[in-house]
């Protein structure tokens, strides 16, 4: 190689600020397209897993109620009610990466309407006894706001989002 050819080769191989800027701009463009797409796919997968878990817990609770006349007792977050073990093996996990499930049971007391006395001279009003309605609920605890919002959208009006949790109300059938 002659001296003139080696100088020409060295000039072509020199890294300039413009070359670095073009390279970094290309990398930034690729990342700006790829990262949001990967994030959407990750969130969609987490949402689908959570929907399957919540649906399985709801169905197990409803089946238990049909068989025993009551919902299983409330459990702390991440703990599977032992009653679910009697229904089938392999019930869903109550703790996954990114979220934790909790089963709840609530009772609501409905007071009957008070009617005017039939006999104006009566000392007491006849009143029917209050009724107790039992409800269940599946709560998902997560710091992932898009996951909680997607669950709310998926299950609709019988659910609620609060701070870092989402709850699906499970009324008796």
One Martini backbone bead per residue (centre of mass of N, CA, C, O) as a GRO file, in nm:
protein
  173
    1UNK     BB    1   0.098   0.036   0.022
    2UNK     BB    2   0.058   0.349  -0.010
    3UNK     BB    3   0.053   0.656   0.140
    4UNK     BB    4  -0.203   0.761  -0.006
    5UNK     BB    5  -0.390   0.517   0.056
    6UNK     BB    6  -0.369   0.524   0.370
    7UNK     BB    7  -0.491   0.813   0.407
    8UNK     BB    8  -0.766   0.753   0.280
    9UNK     BB    9  -0.841   0.526   0.478
   10UNK     BB   10  -0.821   0.699   0.740
   11UNK     BB   11  -1.041   0.907   0.663
   12UNK     BB   12  -1.278   0.695   0.644
   13UNK     BB   13  -1.232   0.579   0.960
   14UNK     BB   14  -1.319   0.827   1.091
   15UNK     BB   15  -1.462   0.960   1.378
   16UNK     BB   16  -1.748   1.151   1.404
   17UNK     BB   17  -1.996   1.336   1.531
   18UNK     BB   18  -2.196   1.274   1.302
   19UNK     BB   19  -2.179   0.966   1.315
   20UNK     BB   20  -2.272   0.939   1.607
   21UNK     BB   21  -2.544   1.085   1.575
   22UNK     BB   22  -2.663   0.890   1.365
   23UNK     BB   23  -2.645   0.635   1.532
   24UNK     BB   24  -2.810   0.734   1.781
   25UNK     BB   25  -3.065   0.803   1.620
   26UNK     BB   26  -3.123   0.511   1.526
   27UNK     BB   27  -3.146   0.383   1.804
   28UNK     BB   28  -3.376   0.566   1.907
   29UNK     BB   29  -3.582   0.485   1.692
   30UNK     BB   30  -3.597   0.185   1.756
   31UNK     BB   31  -3.674   0.218   2.059
   32UNK     BB   32  -3.938   0.395   2.015
   33UNK     BB   33  -4.080   0.138   1.887
   34UNK     BB   34  -4.012  -0.119   2.070
   35UNK     BB   35  -4.080  -0.053   2.370
   36UNK     BB   36  -4.390  -0.005   2.360
   37UNK     BB   37  -4.456  -0.281   2.242
   38UNK     BB   38  -4.340  -0.452   2.474
   39UNK     BB   39  -4.513  -0.327   2.695
   40UNK     BB   40  -4.790  -0.405   2.582
   41UNK     BB   41  -4.737  -0.712   2.586
   42UNK     BB   42  -4.684  -0.736   2.888
   43UNK     BB   43  -4.953  -0.621   2.989
   44UNK     BB   44  -5.138  -0.817   2.836
   45UNK     BB   45  -5.033  -1.072   2.979
   46UNK     BB   46  -5.101  -0.985   3.270
   47UNK     BB   47  -5.402  -0.942   3.225
   48UNK     BB   48  -5.476  -1.227   3.131
   49UNK     BB   49  -5.383  -1.369   3.390
   50UNK     BB   50  -5.565  -1.211   3.587
   51UNK     BB   51  -5.835  -1.286   3.458
   52UNK     BB   52  -5.806  -1.591   3.502
   53UNK     BB   53  -5.777  -1.581   3.810
   54UNK     BB   54  -6.039  -1.429   3.881
   55UNK     BB   55  -6.234  -1.623   3.741
   56UNK     BB   56  -6.155  -1.875   3.905
   57UNK     BB   57  -6.225  -1.764   4.185
   58UNK     BB   58  -6.518  -1.695   4.131
   59UNK     BB   59  -6.608  -1.984   4.045
   60UNK     BB   60  -6.526  -2.126   4.307
   61UNK     BB   61  -6.709  -1.959   4.496
   62UNK     BB   62  -6.979  -2.025   4.359
   63UNK     BB   63  -6.959  -2.331   4.387
   64UNK     BB   64  -6.937  -2.334   4.693
   65UNK     BB   65  -7.211  -2.194   4.746
   66UNK     BB   66  -7.387  -2.409   4.608
   67UNK     BB   67  -7.287  -2.648   4.802
   68UNK     BB   68  -7.294  -2.468   5.107
   69UNK     BB   69  -7.448  -2.165   5.119
   70UNK     BB   70  -7.155  -2.026   5.119
   71UNK     BB   71  -6.893  -1.844   5.146
   72UNK     BB   72  -6.590  -1.813   5.192
   73UNK     BB   73  -6.367  -1.705   5.387
   74UNK     BB   74  -6.167  -1.472   5.461
   75UNK     BB   75  -5.843  -1.363   5.337
   76UNK     BB   76  -5.540  -1.293   5.305
   77UNK     BB   77  -5.319  -1.174   5.114
   78UNK     BB   78  -5.204  -1.457   4.922
   79UNK     BB   79  -5.435  -1.647   5.042
   80UNK     BB   80  -5.579  -1.950   5.021
   81UNK     BB   81  -5.862  -2.091   5.051
   82UNK     BB   82  -5.929  -2.404   5.174
   83UNK     BB   83  -6.202  -2.450   5.021
   84UNK     BB   84  -6.073  -2.472   4.731
   85UNK     BB   85  -5.944  -2.761   4.770
   86UNK     BB   86  -6.231  -2.920   4.748
   87UNK     BB   87  -6.289  -2.867   4.435
   88UNK     BB   88  -5.980  -2.846   4.319
   89UNK     BB   89  -5.702  -2.881   4.164
   90UNK     BB   90  -5.514  -2.605   4.082
   91UNK     BB   91  -5.561  -2.350   4.190
   92UNK     BB   92  -5.498  -2.041   4.188
   93UNK     BB   93  -5.280  -1.819   4.247
   94UNK     BB   94  -5.226  -1.549   4.499
   95UNK     BB   95  -4.923  -1.508   4.378
   96UNK     BB   96  -4.767  -1.282   4.160
   97UNK     BB   97  -4.591  -1.114   3.952
   98UNK     BB   98  -4.730  -0.784   4.035
   99UNK     BB   99  -4.952  -0.959   4.208
  100UNK     BB  100  -5.238  -0.988   4.443
  101UNK     BB  101  -5.470  -1.194   4.597
  102UNK     BB  102  -5.812  -1.160   4.739
  103UNK     BB  103  -6.047  -1.288   4.964
  104UNK     BB  104  -6.395  -1.193   5.022
  105UNK     BB  105  -6.648  -1.144   5.288
  106UNK     BB  106  -6.984  -1.012   5.294
  107UNK     BB  107  -7.233  -0.838   5.487
  108UNK     BB  108  -7.576  -0.733   5.433
  109UNK     BB  109  -7.810  -0.526   5.587
  110UNK     BB  110  -8.166  -0.530   5.555
  111UNK     BB  111  -8.402  -0.307   5.613
  112UNK     BB  112  -8.714  -0.280   5.652
  113UNK     BB  113  -8.987  -0.130   5.590
  114UNK     BB  114  -9.184   0.108   5.745
  115UNK     BB  115  -9.509   0.094   5.852
  116UNK     BB  116  -9.807   0.176   5.908
  117UNK     BB  117 -10.035   0.133   6.127
  118UNK     BB  118 -10.330  -0.030   6.141
  119UNK     BB  119 -10.339   0.036   6.446
  120UNK     BB  120 -10.346   0.334   6.617
  121UNK     BB  121 -10.339   0.189   6.923
  122UNK     BB  122 -10.075   0.073   6.884
  123UNK     BB  123  -9.750   0.038   7.023
  124UNK     BB  124  -9.656  -0.145   6.785
  125UNK     BB  125  -9.481  -0.238   6.507
  126UNK     BB  126  -9.483  -0.431   6.250
  127UNK     BB  127  -9.176  -0.619   6.181
  128UNK     BB  128  -8.965  -0.739   5.984
  129UNK     BB  129  -8.694  -0.892   5.943
  130UNK     BB  130  -8.390  -0.878   5.864
  131UNK     BB  131  -8.168  -0.904   5.592
  132UNK     BB  132  -7.907  -1.117   5.467
  133UNK     BB  133  -7.638  -1.043   5.254
  134UNK     BB  134  -7.410  -1.217   5.050
  135UNK     BB  135  -7.068  -1.141   4.962
  136UNK     BB  136  -6.813  -1.132   4.729
  137UNK     BB  137  -6.443  -1.091   4.671
  138UNK     BB  138  -6.195  -0.980   4.437
  139UNK     BB  139  -5.860  -0.882   4.502
  140UNK     BB  140  -5.621  -0.661   4.349
  141UNK     BB  141  -5.277  -0.614   4.410
  142UNK     BB  142  -5.113  -0.318   4.263
  143UNK     BB  143  -4.874  -0.090   4.103
  144UNK     BB  144  -5.033  -0.138   3.827
  145UNK     BB  145  -5.242   0.069   3.671
  146UNK     BB  146  -5.305  -0.072   3.394
  147UNK     BB  147  -5.410  -0.334   3.520
  148UNK     BB  148  -5.647  -0.214   3.685
  149UNK     BB  149  -5.787  -0.075   3.444
  150UNK     BB  150  -5.830  -0.336   3.275
  151UNK     BB  151  -6.011  -0.480   3.480
  152UNK     BB  152  -6.234  -0.268   3.489
  153UNK     BB  153  -6.300  -0.289   3.186
  154UNK     BB  154  -6.357  -0.600   3.174
  155UNK     BB  155  -6.583  -0.614   3.430
  156UNK     BB  156  -6.694  -0.337   3.511
  157UNK     BB  157  -6.943  -0.223   3.739
  158UNK     BB  158  -6.863  -0.470   3.956
  159UNK     BB  159  -6.618  -0.267   3.998
  160UNK     BB  160  -6.314  -0.136   4.172
  161UNK     BB  161  -6.089   0.141   4.212
  162UNK     BB  162  -5.810   0.164   4.457
  163UNK     BB  163  -5.531   0.288   4.427
  164UNK     BB  164  -5.376  -0.043   4.462
  165UNK     BB  165  -5.678  -0.155   4.384
  166UNK     BB  166  -5.905  -0.426   4.287
  167UNK     BB  167  -6.268  -0.500   4.283
  168UNK     BB  168  -6.477  -0.787   4.269
  169UNK     BB  169  -6.803  -0.842   4.274
  170UNK     BB  170  -6.980  -1.135   4.428
  171UNK     BB  171  -7.273  -1.228   4.372
  172UNK     BB  172  -7.526  -1.407   4.418
  173UNK     BB  173  -7.716  -1.616   4.204
   0.00000   0.00000   0.00000
